[in-house]
């Protein structure tokens, strides 16, 4: 099998992403899809699932043609980044109903920003504020989702 050109990590990651995309399509198809002009609740998960599935298949196919070289160092998991992103998601889940969309997104971005390396407070505050404002504009005002911006404020 020495003639087989294969990057197992890329193939496995691509297959995993494609499977996750297929699951999103399957779950989203249970809701009304609608049209591009009048999107139903299933449109977004089906569209994102299709995109994820296509990118996963592309990655898997690329991995079939790529031979990993011996010069590539074995990558170790970045546990700090994983913990920071998980903490951000947990913070968002804990705050979105209790505190509202803006504080939940602020906490998500602030905690997940710690994955980028040493904390830079001013940068984290600015990024969190901008992303929170964008989330409010897009989801609350633009899409009209019934998420309170702050607790007790509709």
Secondary structure as GFF3:
##gff-version 3
##sequence-region A 1 154
A	DSSP	alpha_helix	8	28	.	.	.	ID=ss1
A	DSSP	alpha_helix	43	65	.	.	.	ID=ss2
A	DSSP	alpha_helix	79	95	.	.	.	ID=ss3
A	DSSP	alpha_helix	101	113	.	.	.	ID=ss4
A	DSSP	three_ten_helix	114	116	.	.	.	ID=ss5
A	DSSP	alpha_helix	121	135	.	.	.	ID=ss6
A	DSSP	pi_helix	136	142	.	.	.	ID=ss7
###
